[in-house]
Amino acid sequence: MWVEMKVRGLTLDPMSNMPIIILRDEEDKRSLPIWVGIFEANAIALELEKISTPRPMTHDLLKNVLEAVEARVEKVVINDLRDNTFFALIHLRVHGAEVTVDSRPSDAIALALRVGAPLFVAEEVVQKAKTMDATKESEDLADQAPERLPQQERLKEWLENLKPEDFGKYTM
């Protein structure tokens, strides 16, 4: 089973300053934070802000190639979470046949935003993300670096209490 989600914004992890994509379901009951690289966050931010570039960026190029070969992105599915790494599939329709392509979620999301394709997250991934080795990570941190445990707890609390108004200028 899949849950349809939308990109609700981009924010920065206050501990690492790494960008986080915030996905939320339609009822705003569940959210999914996905840490991404700065370049991927930039690609997503450009599309969220509808900023055009003088030359096609990578995701724009991919969109153009798909259009040129008459392929359509039907949906993007974040389908797995293993070892704290998310996995995604891009579902394409190519001359009547369905083709799936493995992707990093950040790239799949950037493409989905550009082509207006729906974004889904497997229910299992939503459930796994809630517990995303938080207990194991906390135990590891306590064993290896007891002074970092409060930071981990603060980050967990911060993520749990995120509200749309916290997203700043990238709020949708």
C-alpha positions in Angstrom: 0.0 0.0 0.0 1.2 3.5 -0.9 0.6 6.9 0.7 0.4 9.9 -1.6 2.6 12.7 -0.3 3.6 16.1 -1.5 6.7 18.1 -1.0 5.8 20.5 1.8 9.1 22.3 2.0 12.9 22.3 2.3 14.6 23.0 5.6 18.0 22.6 7.1 19.0 20.1 9.8 20.0 22.3 12.7 22.7 19.8 13.7 24.4 19.1 10.4 23.2 22.0 8.2 22.2 19.4 5.6 19.1 20.0 3.6 16.0 18.0 4.4 13.0 17.5 2.1 9.8 17.4 4.1 7.1 15.2 2.6 3.5 15.2 4.0 0.4 13.3 3.3 -2.8 15.1 2.2 -4.3 15.1 5.6 -1.1 16.4 7.2 -1.1 13.4 9.6 2.2 11.9 8.5 5.4 13.5 7.4 8.6 12.0 6.1 11.9 13.9 6.3 14.6 12.9 3.8 18.1 14.2 4.1 19.6 15.1 0.7 22.7 16.7 -0.7 23.0 20.4 -1.4 22.9 20.1 -5.2 19.7 17.9 -5.1 18.1 20.4 -2.6 19.1 23.2 -5.0 17.4 21.4 -7.9 14.2 20.9 -5.9 14.3 24.5 -4.6 14.6 25.9 -8.2 11.5 24.0 -9.2 9.6 24.9 -6.0 10.3 28.5 -6.6 9.7 28.2 -10.4 13.1 29.7 -11.2 14.2 29.0 -14.7 17.9 28.7 -15.6 19.5 29.9 -18.9 20.4 26.3 -19.7 18.8 23.0 -18.7 19.9 21.6 -15.4 20.2 17.8 -15.0 16.6 17.2 -14.0 15.4 19.5 -16.8 17.5 17.6 -19.2 16.1 14.3 -18.1 12.5 15.7 -18.5 13.4 16.9 -22.0 14.9 13.5 -23.0 11.8 11.7 -21.7 9.5 14.0 -23.7 11.7 13.6 -26.8 11.3 9.8 -26.7 7.6 10.1 -25.8 8.0 8.6 -22.3 5.8 9.8 -19.5 6.6 9.7 -15.7 3.4 8.1 -14.3 4.5 8.2 -10.7 7.4 8.2 -8.3 7.4 5.7 -5.4 9.8 5.8 -2.4 9.7 2.1 -2.0 12.3 1.1 0.6 14.4 2.2 3.5 17.5 0.1 4.3 20.4 1.0 6.6 18.9 4.6 6.9 19.0 5.0 3.1 15.8 5.6 1.1 15.2 4.1 -2.3 12.8 5.2 -5.0 11.5 4.0 -8.3 10.4 6.1 -11.2 7.5 4.5 -13.1 7.5 5.4 -16.7 5.1 4.8 -19.5 7.1 4.2 -22.8 5.1 3.5 -25.9 2.4 1.7 -23.8 4.8 -0.3 -21.7 5.5 0.4 -18.0 9.2 0.7 -17.2 10.6 1.2 -13.7 13.9 2.9 -13.0 15.8 2.8 -9.8 16.6 6.3 -8.4 17.7 8.2 -5.4 14.6 9.8 -3.9 16.0 13.3 -4.3 16.4 12.9 -8.0 13.0 11.2 -8.4 11.3 14.0 -6.5 13.1 16.7 -8.5 11.9 15.0 -11.7 8.3 14.4 -10.4 8.1 18.1 -9.5 9.1 19.1 -13.0 6.7 16.8 -14.8 3.8 17.1 -12.4 3.9 13.3 -11.5 2.4 12.1 -8.2 4.7 11.0 -5.4 3.9 8.0 -3.3 5.7 6.5 -0.3 5.2 2.8 0.6 3.4 2.5 3.9 6.2 0.2 5.1 8.7 3.0 4.5 6.6 5.5 6.5 6.5 3.0 9.4 10.2 2.2 9.2 11.1 5.9 9.1 9.3 6.5 12.3 11.7 4.1 14.0 14.6 4.6 11.6 17.1 2.9 13.9 16.6 5.8 16.4 16.9 3.4 19.3 20.0 1.8 17.8 21.5 5.1 16.8 20.9 6.5 20.3 22.5 3.4 21.9 25.5 3.7 19.5 25.8 7.4 20.3 25.6 6.7 24.0 28.3 4.1 23.7 30.6 6.0 21.4 29.9 9.6 22.2 27.8 10.2 25.3 28.0 13.9 24.8 26.1 13.7 21.5 23.1 11.9 22.9 21.3 15.2 23.9 21.8 16.5 20.3 20.2 13.3 18.9 17.2 13.7 21.2 16.9 17.4 20.3 16.9 16.6 16.6 14.3 13.9 17.1 12.1 16.3 19.0 12.6 19.1 16.4 11.6 16.8 13.6 8.5 15.6 15.4 7.4 19.1 16.0 8.0 20.6 12.5 5.1 22.7 11.3 4.6 24.1 7.8 5.4 27.6 8.9 8.8 26.4 10.0 9.9 25.8 6.4 10.6 29.4 5.4 10.6 30.5 1.8 10.4 27.0 0.4 7.1 26.2 1.9 4.5 25.1 -0.6 
